[in-house]
Amino acid sequence: MPAEKKPRMLLHCCCAPCTTYVLEKLLPDYNISLLFYNPNIEPHIEYEKRKNELKRLIQEESFYSNVKLLECEYDNTVFSNAVLSLRNEPEGAARCSVCFEMRLNETAKRAKMGEYDIFTSTLSVSPHKNAKLLNELGSKLAKKHGVDYLNTDFKKQNGYLRSIELSNKYNLYRQEYCGCQ
């Protein structure tokens, strides 16, 4: 399919390692711009490290040369205020739902404003993330903002393992936690 005929996708990215496989999977079918919106990442230095690693990936690897990166300002207070009563919840519990919805909502809003055809997120590549919940939230926000959402579970078909292989190939920094502490 010629590049100009492919639908435009806004892909929310949590980090470079998760993005590798997702781009490998989606680039044949979409013109993709990445959105790095992650107010959940603490501390600020960790946020910068992940953002810079994502930039390095798309700048240095020719496979990703047509991918654009949209960066957001770091504002951890947005996340902190949203999950204030949930700070003691374990990963995978109620705090994650709030975090997912916050990030997908921002992606849907920007997809609509930027006249993208569709949006999705790299989050489902992680074995620690609930793809069913992500897809429910994404579909709800797609209706709210009037833009399509791609239901995904990128960990299927060994997506997570492939992301590890690609991370090693590109010598990417792999963080030890999702974002919030």
Backbone torsions as a table, in degrees:
resi	resn	phi	psi	omega
1	MET	NA	127.9	178.6
2	PRO	-61.7	145.1	-175.6
3	ALA	-55.0	-39.8	-176.0
4	GLU	-70.8	-16.1	-179.7
5	LYS	-93.1	-10.4	-178.1
6	LYS	-74.3	145.0	174.3
7	PRO	-63.9	148.0	177.9
8	ARG	-87.1	127.1	-178.9
9	MET	-118.8	138.9	168.7
10	LEU	-103.8	118.0	-175.3
11	LEU	-109.4	113.9	174.0
12	HIS	-70.0	130.9	-179.1
13	CYS	-121.6	133.2	178.4
14	CYS	-92.1	-28.9	-177.9
15	CYS	-170.8	166.0	179.8
16	ALA	-65.0	-45.3	-178.4
17	PRO	-57.1	-44.4	179.1
18	CYS	-68.5	-31.6	-177.0
19	THR	-69.9	-30.4	-175.4
20	THR	-55.1	-56.9	-177.6
21	TYR	-66.2	-40.1	-177.4
22	VAL	-62.5	-42.2	176.2
23	LEU	-65.1	-42.0	177.9
24	GLU	-55.9	-40.2	-177.6
25	LYS	-74.2	-39.7	-171.0
26	LEU	-95.8	-27.0	-175.0
27	LEU	-57.1	-33.4	177.7
28	PRO	-61.7	-22.9	-173.9
29	ASP	-113.0	-11.0	-174.3
30	TYR	-138.7	150.5	163.9
31	ASN	-88.7	118.9	-167.8
32	ILE	-115.6	135.1	165.5
33	SER	-115.2	140.2	179.5
34	LEU	-96.2	142.2	173.7
35	LEU	-116.5	118.1	176.5
36	PHE	-100.6	89.9	178.3
37	TYR	-124.9	103.5	-174.3
38	ASN	-146.2	70.1	-179.3
39	PRO	-68.9	-6.8	179.6
40	ASN	-77.9	-18.2	-173.5
41	ILE	-74.6	126.9	-179.8
42	GLU	-129.8	143.7	-10.9
43	PRO	-79.0	179.5	-177.0
44	HIS	-56.2	-37.3	179.9
45	ILE	-62.6	-34.9	176.8
46	GLU	-68.0	-41.4	176.8
47	TYR	-56.9	-48.7	-179.2
48	GLU	-63.2	-39.1	179.7
49	LYS	-62.1	-45.1	-179.6
50	ARG	-68.0	-42.3	179.1
51	LYS	-62.6	-45.4	-179.2
52	ASN	-66.0	-33.4	177.8
53	GLU	-68.7	-37.6	176.3
54	LEU	-65.4	-42.8	176.5
55	LYS	-59.8	-45.9	-179.8
56	ARG	-59.3	-44.1	-179.5
57	LEU	-56.6	-50.8	-175.1
58	ILE	-77.6	-20.1	177.6
59	GLN	-83.9	-34.9	-173.3
60	GLU	-94.0	-24.5	-175.9
61	GLU	-101.4	118.0	-174.0
62	SER	-60.7	-29.3	179.3
63	PHE	-57.6	-30.0	-176.2
64	TYR	-102.7	14.2	-170.3
65	SER	-63.6	-25.0	179.6
66	ASN	-91.2	3.4	-177.9
67	VAL	-89.3	133.5	178.1
68	LYS	-103.5	149.5	178.7
69	LEU	-114.7	125.4	173.3
70	LEU	-104.0	120.2	-178.2
71	GLU	-100.8	144.4	175.6
72	CYS	-111.3	153.8	175.9
73	GLU	-67.6	145.5	178.6
74	TYR	-80.2	124.4	176.4
75	ASP	-146.4	85.5	-177.8
76	ASN	-68.0	-19.1	-179.8
77	THR	-64.6	-31.4	177.7
78	VAL	-59.4	-48.5	179.1
79	PHE	-67.6	-48.5	-177.2
80	SER	-56.7	-42.9	179.1
81	ASN	-67.5	-37.4	-178.4
82	ALA	-68.5	-29.5	-176.2
83	VAL	-113.5	16.1	-175.5
84	LEU	-49.1	-45.6	-178.3
85	SER	-81.7	-3.0	-175.6
86	LEU	-114.4	9.8	-173.5
87	ARG	-58.5	-26.1	-178.0
88	ASN	-92.8	2.6	177.9
89	GLU	-71.5	143.3	176.9
90	PRO	-75.0	163.5	175.8
91	GLU	-58.2	138.3	-179.6
92	GLY	94.5	-5.5	-178.0
93	ALA	-98.7	-155.3	-172.2
94	ALA	-58.3	-34.6	-179.6
95	ARG	-60.5	-39.0	-179.7
96	CYS	-64.1	-38.8	178.7
97	SER	-59.4	-44.4	178.8
98	VAL	-63.1	-44.4	-179.7
99	CYS	-63.2	-47.4	178.7
100	PHE	-58.0	-47.6	-177.0
101	GLU	-63.8	-39.2	179.0
102	MET	-60.8	-47.9	-176.8
103	ARG	-72.2	-39.6	177.7
104	LEU	-68.8	-35.7	177.7
105	ASN	-62.0	-45.6	178.5
106	GLU	-63.0	-39.1	179.0
107	THR	-65.8	-44.1	179.0
108	ALA	-62.6	-43.5	178.7
109	LYS	-59.9	-47.1	-178.5
110	ARG	-70.0	-32.8	176.5
111	ALA	-63.6	-43.7	178.8
112	LYS	-65.0	-48.3	-178.9
113	MET	-62.6	-37.2	-178.4
114	GLY	-86.9	4.7	179.6
115	GLU	57.2	40.5	172.8
116	TYR	-78.2	154.4	179.8
117	ASP	-81.4	-27.7	-170.5
118	ILE	-160.8	158.0	175.1
119	PHE	-139.8	161.0	173.5
120	THR	-164.6	-172.2	-177.0
121	SER	-138.6	153.9	175.0
122	THR	-77.9	-11.2	-170.7
123	LEU	-54.7	-32.3	-175.2
124	SER	-73.6	-4.0	176.9
125	VAL	-72.3	-23.7	-178.0
126	SER	-77.0	135.9	175.6
127	PRO	-69.0	-10.2	179.7
128	HIS	-94.0	-0.9	-177.1
129	LYS	-111.3	138.5	-176.5
130	ASN	-84.5	100.9	-177.6
131	ALA	-64.0	-35.9	179.7
132	LYS	-61.8	-45.6	178.2
133	LEU	-64.4	-45.1	178.2
134	LEU	-57.1	-43.7	-179.3
135	ASN	-68.9	-36.9	176.2
136	GLU	-63.3	-46.2	179.3
137	LEU	-65.6	-44.9	179.2
138	GLY	-59.4	-43.2	179.5
139	SER	-65.7	-41.2	177.9
140	LYS	-62.5	-44.4	-178.4
141	LEU	-72.6	-29.2	175.2
142	ALA	-62.1	-45.1	177.4
143	LYS	-63.5	-44.1	-179.0
144	LYS	-58.9	-42.5	-174.2
145	HIS	-99.1	-6.9	176.8
146	GLY	72.5	41.5	176.7
147	VAL	-140.8	147.0	-177.4
148	ASP	-72.3	152.8	177.4
149	TYR	-124.0	137.1	176.2
150	LEU	-93.8	111.7	174.7
151	ASN	-67.6	131.9	-176.2
152	THR	-143.1	158.6	163.6
153	ASP	-146.6	83.2	-172.4
154	PHE	-68.5	-12.4	178.2
155	LYS	-75.2	-18.7	177.7
156	LYS	-65.7	159.3	-179.5
157	GLN	55.6	38.2	177.1
158	ASN	62.4	29.4	179.5
159	GLY	-58.8	-42.2	179.6
160	TYR	-64.5	-44.9	178.9
161	LEU	-62.5	-38.2	177.9
162	ARG	-66.0	-36.4	178.1
163	SER	-64.1	-34.8	176.8
164	ILE	-67.3	-45.0	177.3
165	GLU	-57.4	-46.6	-178.6
166	LEU	-68.2	-36.0	176.6
167	SER	-61.5	-41.7	177.1
168	ASN	-66.8	-42.8	179.3
169	LYS	-58.1	-43.5	-177.5
170	TYR	-92.7	4.3	179.2
171	ASN	53.4	52.4	-177.1
172	LEU	-88.5	146.4	171.8
173	TYR	-67.1	126.5	176.7
174	ARG	-114.0	113.6	-179.1
175	GLN	-70.3	161.7	-176.3
176	GLU	-101.3	-0.4	179.4
177	TYR	-150.8	161.6	-175.2
178	CYS	-61.0	-55.7	-177.5
179	GLY	179.3	-55.9	-179.5
180	CYS	-84.9	155.4	-178.5
181	GLN	-120.9	NA	NA
